Amino acid sequence: MLKDNLSSRDLSVIWHPYTQMQTAPAPIGIVRGEGACLYDEDNNSYIDATSSWWVNIHGHAHPYMAQQLAAQAMELQHCIFAGYTHPPAVNLAERLLQILPGEQSRVFYSDNGSTAVEVALKMALQYWDNKGQRRHKIMAFKNAYHGDTFGAMSVSGRSVFTRVFDDFLFEVHFLDVPTPENTDHLIQEIAALGPDQVAAFIFEPLLQGSGGMVMYDIPSFDRLLQYCAGNDILLIADEVMTGFGRTGKNFAMEYVTTAPDMICLSKGLTGGSMALGVTTCTATIYDAFLSTDKLKTLFHGHSFTANPLACTMALASLDLFLHPDCAANRQRIHERHLRFLEELQQLPGIKNPRLLGTILAFEIITTNADGYTNSLADHLHRFFREKRVMLRPLGNTLYILPPYCITDTQLDTVYGSIRELLK
Ligand SMILES: *Cc1c(COP(=O)(O)O)cnc(C)c1O
């Protein structure tokens, strides 16, 4: 019986992401999901307290989304997106442009967060090339995470993730995350770099996800963006993780006064149900690609660009996301988190408890250095697995980032498991 369960069959054929296969515990076979819970082969339930890698927003196997998907699958499942178009792609683009911050005017589809970033970087570099100006420098934050493909890795902080590939990555100027104290210095740093040579600045607005849920000082961040915008440095807001309500507002860029030139979306875009990426841009960017000269074309595309099923799931997710119940749920989670945050502030053994929207994070004090390879992470992961709570720390950073449908009781179970850990 045990020999042919999912978990053991997996062990002989699968290579998992971000997993040292020799030492990792056998994976748990998940056969179904409902609301904020996932169920294994023996019908044990697990609370998905990190939204299945930050993608899920309305819960698992949402019936409305399933219905919409089934209906679309009977109509059109996929079709080439060059020279042809279809209702889900057009409807989704129209609806996204209405709610995105700034003055976004065009939607370019791809199929995940990394590709959304690749597209934005190519758009930015070619924008300047099409205009006949030489701007070849790119800026990003130290410790940033923008994905795992080569362009996305290049603009991500150099770390254990990129170590083997560092020599193959293009050069990027990395800035410290802004604080009230260092922002003047950061602006001087860009001035010294030559702002008229910088093509673009890519950043995770307000919060670095993989970097350890690092939250920025909003006014300092805005000042930095203002300076860049004033020097025509294209601003690429990577909202792959922060988009669709995670930080409290619909999009994190709504917290600042500066409008982005481009926005990258994925993860919560389809409510976390299917792979879809979006890169949007302003009319100014788009117009620079209009020409009778074919060389000014953006030569980029993927086989599954604007997949109708994925676009349908994004539309279904938007229906749920824009319903007042969704905002109320986010507010409820925020208030609950706030109470737990106050409790955490009194607890020994942790530091830097912080909260942004529906995301609560803190560090566990360890004798080892902080960071992703901290061995504490494996121990914590196992501890929570036994408690049937899916929490997957980033090194010694523990965070809760739940689907918005998580119930108060389920939240209490998550908090309770953390209390028990800290005992
Ligand atoms: C997850 C993430 C990405 C990469 O998205 P994938 O779909 O995993 O390729 C890019 N940027 C940010 C901010 C992310 O959190």
The ligand as an SDF file (V2000), in Angstrom:
LIG
                    3D

 15 15  0  0  0  0  0  0  0  0999 V2000
    7.8840   34.9020   -7.7830 C   0  0  0  0  0  0  0  0  0  0  0  0
    8.4070   36.1800   -8.3040 C   0  0  0  0  0  0  0  0  0  0  0  0
    8.9050   36.3020   -9.6090 C   0  0  0  0  0  0  0  0  0  0  0  0
    9.0420   35.1100  -10.5190 C   0  0  0  0  0  0  0  0  0  0  0  0
    7.8230   34.5710  -10.8780 O   0  0  0  0  0  0  0  0  0  0  0  0
    7.7670   33.0510  -11.4100 P   0  0  0  0  0  0  0  0  0  0  0  0
    6.3650   32.8860  -11.8850 O   0  0  0  0  0  0  0  0  0  0  0  0
    8.0980   32.1890  -10.2340 O   0  0  0  0  0  0  0  0  0  0  0  0
    8.7550   32.9370  -12.5040 O   0  0  0  0  0  0  0  0  0  0  0  0
    9.2920   37.5390  -10.0480 C   0  0  0  0  0  0  0  0  0  0  0  0
    9.2200   38.6180   -9.2470 N   0  0  0  0  0  0  0  0  0  0  0  0
    8.7550   38.5530   -8.0010 C   0  0  0  0  0  0  0  0  0  0  0  0
    8.6700   39.7850   -7.1770 C   0  0  0  0  0  0  0  0  0  0  0  0
    8.3510   37.3340   -7.4710 C   0  0  0  0  0  0  0  0  0  0  0  0
    7.9200   37.2590   -6.2000 O   0  0  0  0  0  0  0  0  0  0  0  0
  1  2  1  0
  2  3  1  0
  2 14  2  0
  3  4  1  0
  3 10  2  0
  4  5  1  0
  5  6  1  0
  6  7  2  0
  6  8  1  0
  6  9  1  0
 10 11  1  0
 11 12  2  0
 12 13  1  0
 12 14  1  0
 14 15  1  0
M  END
$$$$
